[in-house]
Amino acid sequence: MHLESFVEAVRFLSAPFVMCLILAGIHCYLGLHVLARGVIFVDLSLAQVAAFGATLAILMGFEHHSGAAYFISLGSTFVAAALFALARRHEKLFSQEAIIGIVYALASAAVVLVVDRIAHGAEHIKDLLVGQVLWVTWGDVLKTALIYGGVSSVHYAFRKQLIAASFSHGGAKKVGSPFWDFLFYALFGVVITSSVSMAGVLQVFAYLIVPSVVSTLFFESIRARLIFGWALGLVLSMVGMALSYYWDLPAGAFIVVCFASLPVALLLILALFGSVFGIKPRVLD
C-alpha cells in the first residue's frame, strides 16, 4: 500500500517537479544579473506588471491561459522593460530602484482595481501570488522549456554584451547603447510572463533571488555561483514539493517559505555565531 502511494505521489509530482527545476535553472542565472545590477525588486515589479496584463486579458473576456492573455501580459512587460532601460540611462535624474518600486505599486493597485470587476477575483489574486504549479502538465513543461530555451540561446549568443551590461560598472555605456539594457529586460519579461502564469509572483521572486543571494556568500565566480544556485534550487524544490504533498499544504506557498527561510536562517546564524567562526560584518564606507 505504501509503495502504491509512493508511486502515485511520484507520478503526480513529476511534471510539477520538472517545472520547478526549469524555473530554478533560468531564474538563478537571471538572479545573478539582477544582483549585479542592484535592482533586487525588478522581478517583483515585472511580475506584477505581467499579472496586471493577465488580469486585464481576463476582464476583456479571454481565458486565463490563452494565447491572447499571454501576449497581452507580455506586451505589458515590454512596456515596463523599456521604461526600466530608460531609467538606467538617466540614473542621475531618476533612481532606477525608485522607478521599479513605483511601477510595482502602480501595477499592484491596477490589479486590485481590475480584479474588483472580475467574478471570483479573490481566487484570481491567490493564483497570481503563489500560482498553481501542482497542476501543470507535461505540455506546460515542454512549452515553458522551449520558451526558456529560446531566451537562454539569446543570452548565450550575446553573453559578452549582456554580462558587460550587468556586471561592469557603467557596462551598458561601454558597449555603446542602451539597447543591451532593453534586451535584458525584454528577455527577462518573456521569462517572467511565462513563470507568473504557473508559479505566481512570490514563487518566481523566490527562485530568482534566494539561490543567487546564498551563492554569493560562498563563491566569487559567476560559474560557481550558477552551479551552486542550481543545486540549491533543486534541493529546495524537492523538499518543498515533497513536504507540501505529504502535509497537504499549498505547494506554491510552501515552496516560497522553504526558499525564503534559508537566507533568514543564515543571517540569524551569522548574527549569533559569526564571531565564533571569525566572521565579521562589513563596515560600510
N, C-alpha and C positions, 0 to 999 in steps of 0.2 A: 504493500500500500504506500509506504514511504517512497519507494523507488518510483512508483507511478506518479506520485505527487511531484517528485523532483523532476521527472521527465516533462510533466505538464508545465511546470514553472519555467524550465529551460526553453521549451517551445514557445511559451507566451512572451518571455522576456528577450528572446534572441534578437528580434528586429529592433525593439527599443534600445537594447544594449549596443548594438552596432551603430545605431543612430547617435547615441551618446559618444561613442568613440570618434565618429566623424566630426561631431561638434567640437570635441576636445582637440582634435587634430588641427583644424583650421583656426579655431579661436585662440589657441595657445600661441600660435605664430603671430596672429594679428595683435594679440595682447602685448607681445614684446614691442611691436611698433607703437602701440598706444602708450605704453610706459615711457618709451624713449621720447615721444613727442610731448609728454607731460599733460595729456588730455584724458585723464582717467575715466571721466564720465561721458566721453563721446559715445561709447557703446550704449549706455542707458538713453542718451538723447536720441541717437539714431533709431534705437529700438522703439522708443516711444513714438517717434515720427512714423515708423513703419506700422506700428499699432494703430495710429490715427488713420493712416491710409487704408488699412484693412477695415477699420470700423466705418469709415466713410463709404467704402465699397458696399458694405452690408446695408447701410442706410439707403444706398442707391438701388438696392434690390439684387445685388449679386451674391452668390453663395460664398461662404467663408473661405473655402479652399479652391475657388475657381480661378481660372487664368486671369480673368478681368480683375479680380480682387488683388491678385499677386502684382500685376503691373501697375495698378493704382498705388499700391503700397510702395512698390519700387520707385515709381515716379516721385513720390513724396520724399523718399530718402535721397534721391538725386538732387532735389532742390536744396535739402539740408546740406548735402555734401558740397555743393557749390558755395553755399554760404560759409561753411567752415573753412574751405580752402581760401576764400576771400578774406576771412577774419585773420587767418595766419599771415597773409600777405600784409595786413595792416595792423599787426600786433601793437605797434607803438600808439595807435589810436584806440583800438578795441582789444581788450583782453580776450583771447580765444576761448579760454575756460569760462569766462563770463557769458560769451555768446552761446556756448554749448549749454550752459545752465538755463539761459533764457529760452532757448529753443525747447529744452526738456520741459520747462514749466508751461510753455505755450502749447506744446503737443499734448501734455497730460491734461490740461484744462479743456482743450478742444475735444479730447476723447470723452471726457465726462459729459460735455455738452451734447455730443453726438449720441452717446450711449443712452442718454435720457430719452431719446426719440426712438429707441430700438426695443422691441419686446425681448424679455429675458436679458436685459442689459447687465444685471449683476453677474450672471453666469459668463457673459462675454468678457467682463472685466477680469474675472478669475482666470479665464483661459489666456488672456493677454499677459497676465502676471507670471503664471507658472506653467502654462501650456498643457498639452495632453500627450506627453511623449510616450506614455504607455500604449497608446492606441495607434502609433504609426505602423504602417505596413511595409513589406519589402519593396513595394512600388515607391513609397515615400523615400525609403532609404536609397534606392537606385537614383531617383530623380535628384535628391539632395547631393549625392556623391558626384553626379555629373556636373551640377552647378558649381560645387566647391572645387571640383577638378579643373573646370574652366578658369575659375578665379585663381587657383594655385598656378596654373600654367602661365597666366599673365604676370603674376608675381615673379615667377621663375624667369620668364623671358626678359623682364625689366628689373631684375633683382638689384643690380648695381644702382640704378637711379632711385628706386623706391627705398632701398636701405639707406642711401645717402640722404634722401629727403627726410627720413625719420631719425637716423642715428647720428648724423653730422650736425654740429651747431650751424644753423643757417644753411643746412644742406639743400633745401629747396632752391635757395638763391644760387648756390654753386652750380646746380645743373641748369640754371638759366631761365626757369619758367615755373609759374605756379601750377602748370599742367600736372606735374607729378603729385602735388598735394591733392588736386581734384581727383586724379586717377585712383590714388589710395583710398580716399573717402568714398568714391563711387563704387569701387570693388568691395569696400567694407559694407556699403549699403546693400549690395547684392547679397552678401552673406547674411547680414542682419535680417533682411526681409525674409529670406528663406528660413532662418532659425526661429524667429519670433512666432511664426505661424504654427510651429510644432512645440518648441520648448518654452516659449514665453519670455518676457523681458528679463525677469530676475535670473532665470537659469542661464540664459545667454550671457548675462553680465558675470555670473559666477565662473563659467567656462573661460571667459575672456581674461579676467583679471587674476583669479586666485592662483592658477598654475604659474602664470608669469611672475607674479609678485614673490611667491615662495621660491621659485627657481633663482631669482636674483640674490637671494640670501646665501646661496651655496656656490654659484657658478658665475664666471665672468664672460665667457664667450657666448655668442648667440646660439651656436650649435649645441653646446652643453645645456644651456637653459631650455632650448627647444626639446631636446631628448628627455630631460628630466620632467618638463611640463607635460609632455605626452604620457609618460609613465604615471605621473601623479594623477592626471585626468582619468586614465584607465582605471587605476585602483579606486579612486573616489567614486567614479561612475558605477563600478561593480558593487562596491559596498552600499552606496545609496540605493541602487536599484534592487539589490537583494533584500536589504533590510526593510525597505518600503513595502515590498511584496509580502515579506514574512509578517510584518506588523500591520498590514492592510492600511497603509498611510498613503496620502497623495505623493506620487513619485517625484513630480517636479519640485514641489516644496521641500521634500525631504532631501533631495539631491543638493538643493541650494544650501540647506542647513549643513550638510556634510562638508561642502566646499568652503562655506564661509566660516565654519567653526575652526578650521585648520589654522589660518593666519591669526585669528584671535587667540587661539591656544598658544601658538608660537610666541606671540607678543607677550602674553602673560608669563610664559616660561622665561623669556629673556628678562622681563622686569623683576621676577622673583629670584632667578638663579643665574642671571648673566654674569654677575660679579664672581660667582664661584668658578666659572669657566674662563674668567678673564676677558669677558666681552663687555666693552664699554659703549655707551650710546655716543653717536656722533655729535660733535658740537658745531652748530651752525655758525657761519661767519656773519 
